[in-house]
Amino acid sequence: MDRAALADFLRRRRETLQPSDVGLAPGARRRAPGLRREEVAALAAMSTDYYTRLEQRRGPQPSPQMLTALARALRLTGGERDYLFRVAGQNAPTPVTAATHVAPALLRVLDRLEDTPALILSNLGETLVQNRLSKALLGDRSGHTGLARSEAYRWFTEPDERLRYPQDDRPRQSRAQVANLRAAYGTMGPQSRAGELVRALQKASGEFAELWERHEVAQRFADHKTIVHPELGPIELDCQALFTEDQSQALLVLTAPPRSEADEKLRLLAVLGHERFPAGQP
């Protein structure tokens, strides 16, 4: 049980919630942001003293039933719930492990996607397989080894990795990378490959270390992205994800509306083929 991580996570999640988020009346003016400890305790059907001790790093190990109640009270997502269980020293309800063997079902779908960029990622952001248009758009990612196989590691340690995103979108992408990695860390545990990745990044990147302390947890793959190609410039695309049942792998599909400028650029991309990103700004 990681008492410090559990306490910090509970406090930060409590501070992000407003009474209206959990069906409570606003009440009198509040001196601090978020819910009060007694409100979280009431929502979770536990004593205020018990909850307070958890936030003060001196409580007993919560049972799975207590953790389930806390997850419900704090309106946690699936990834946040799994992380809560792990730092409390309990097995998550739906454990997820990283895998390098491509899920056959995802691969069958990928094989049928020839006219739009698509790739399969592990929950650590490792590219397991890409189709031809994905390589043309994002570059061939098959040559990375070690920790650099993870997109999150490259994002915070290799400046060229950020060139495919517009500069004003990079802070949002940084947060998304950290939130995705924390979801994997929460389900896999500190002694896993996710834990190794986190420890390496905390030493290598001050930006990562600062974002990691925010305790944001999410799997943010469905999105609207602008990808900067070195030859074609910005391409606005919609990104949708199809996950395996255990959430360990995701098929990402990048699409553009028919007859849009982005659609035309994807058609040109199919002709241009793979282009390497230059060392400087595209």
N, C-alpha and C positions, 0 to 999 in steps of 0.2 A: 504494500500500500504506500503510495506516494502522498503523504499528508500535505506537503507544501503545494503540490500541483492541484490536489483536490480542493484545498482551501481557496487558492487563487481562482480556480475555474468557477467554483460556486459563487464567489463574490463578484467576479466580473460578469457572469451571466445574470445575476440578480440585479446588478446596476444597469443593465441594458433594458430591463423590462419596466414598463409603466403600469400603474394599476388597471388602466383600461385594457391593457394587453391580456390580462388574466381575469377580466370580468369584475374588477373591484372598483368602487367609487373612488375618485381622486382624493377626497378628504381634505384635511388641513394642509397648509403649505409645508413642503418638505425641505429639510435642511440638506439632504443628500440626494443624489440621483438614484432612480430605480426604486425597486420594492424595498420595504423594510424586512429585517430578518424575521420578525414575528409573522409577517404576511406570508413569506415563503413557507415557514413552519406550519401555518394553518392550512395552506393549500396542500401541503404534503402529509397532513394529519400526523404531525410529530410535535414534540415539545419545542418551544423556542430555545430552551437551554441546550437541548441535543443539537439542534441546527447550529446554534452559536458556537458550540465547541468544535464542530466540523470546520467552520470558517476560521477558527483560531488555532487550527492545527493540533488540537488536543482531544479530539473525539475518538470514539471506538471505531472499528472498521464497520461501515454500514453493510447491512444485509442486502441481497439482491432486491428484496421487496422494498426496502427503504430507498434504494437507488432508483427503482422504477417510479416510486412516488415523487422523488426529487426531479427526475427527468420530466415527469408530467407537469409538476408545479412550475418548473422553469421553462416549459415549452421548448424542450430541446429537440433538435432534428435527430434523425437516425444516427448520423455520424457523431453528433455531440453526445447522444445517449451512450453509444459504444465507448467513447472516450471517457465518460464519467465512470463507467463500470471498470475500465482498465486501470485508471489511476487509483481507484478505490480497492484494487487488488482482487476484483471479481471477473469471472468470464463474461464477456458481452453476450447478450441474447442471440446475436447472429454474428459469430466470429468470422473475420475475413482474413485471409492470408494472401500475401503477394505471390504471384505465379509468373513463371516465364513461359510455360507451355500455353500456347494460344488456344482459347476455348473453341472447339470445333464449330459450335453454332454461330459464333461471331465471324469466324473465318469464312463460313459458307455465305454469310451476308456480304462480307467484304468482296468476295470473289465475283459478286454480281454487280458491284459498283465500279463501272468503268468510266463514266462521264462526269464524275465529281470527286474531289479529294476526300479520302477516307483513310483512317489508320486505327489500330488497336493499341491501347495503352494499358499498362498495369496500374494498380492503385498507387504506385510510387512514381507515376509519370514516366515510366520506361516505355519507349516505343517498341512494340513486339513485332509489328508488321505494318507496312504501308502499301497503298496502291500507287500506280505510276503518277497520277496527278497530285497525290499528296507529296511525293518526292519532288515534283516540279515546283510546287508551291512553297513547301517548308524546308526542302533540302533532304537528302538521304541521311537518316539518323541511325543507320545500321552499324556505323563504324565506331560508335562510342563504347567505351569499356569502363568497368568499375563504377564508382559513384556517378561518373559523368553520364551513365546511361539514363539517369533520372533528369527530366527536364527541369525540375526544381533546382537541382544542384547546378546545372549549367546556367540557369537564369541568374543565380546569385554569384557565380564565380567566373563566368565568361561573358564579357561585355557584348560581344558580337551576337550572342543569343537573343538580345533584345531588339536587334535591328528590324526584325520582321513586324514589330508593333509600332504604331505612331508614338512619339515621345509623350504626348499628354495622356496616353492610355497605359503607360508602363507602371505607374503606381498601383492602379487597379489590378493589373496582372500580377504584380508582386504579392499583393494581399491574397489573390486567388491561389497562387502557388503555395503559399504558407498554409492557407486554410485547407487545401487539398491534402497537404502532407500531414497536417495535424489530425485529419480524419483517419489517415492510414496509421499514424503513430498510435492513436487511441485504440484502434482495433488490433494492431499487431503487438503493441507493448514496447517498452524501452529497450529490451534486449534483442529486438528484431532488427532486420535490415532497415526498417524505418527509423529506429532509434539511432543506428549507426549514421544514417544520413543526417538526422537532426543534429547530432553532436558535431559532425564535421562542418555543417553549415554555421552552427553557432560560433565556431572558431574562425571560419573563413569570411563571414559577412556580418558587419555590424547592422546592416539593414535587415537581414534575416533575423538576427537576435532580437531586434526591437519589435518586429512584427510578430515573432513567436510569442512574446510576452502578452500579446493581446488575447490569446486563447480563442481565436476565431476558428471555427470548425465547419467545413462544408466540402462537398464534392461539386465543384462549379464547372461543369462541362457545357451544359446547355447555355448558349450565350449568343450575342451578336458581336462579331469580331471584325476588325479592320486589319488585314494582313498586308504588309508592305513588301511587294515583290521588287527585286532589283531592276527588272526590265519594264514591268507593267505598272509599277507604282501601287498606290493603295487599292485594295480590293475588299469591298464590304461583303461579308458572308455571314450566314446563319450557321451556328454550330449546334448539332443535336447529338445526344449520346444514347447508346443502347448498352445497358449493363448486363453482365452475367448475374445469375441469381445470388451468388455470394458477394457481389460488388467488387470482386478482385480485378476485373478487367472491364474495359469500356470500349465500344466501337464509336469513334467520333466521325461524323459525317458533316462536311462543309458544303453548303449549297447557296445558290443565288437565285433570286426571282427570275423567271423566264423573261427573256428579251430585255433584261436590265443591263446596265453598263458592266456590272460585275460578272454577269453571265457571259457577256462578250469576251471579257478578259480571261475567263476560265477556258473558253474555246481557243483563244490565242495561246494560252498556257499549254494546252494539249499539243500545239504545234511547236512551240518553243522548246518544250522539254525541260529537263533539269537545269537550273542555273544556280551556281553557288553564290551565296551572299558575299559581297566584298568586305574588306577589312574595315572600311569606313562607312559612313552613313549612306544608304541607298539614295 
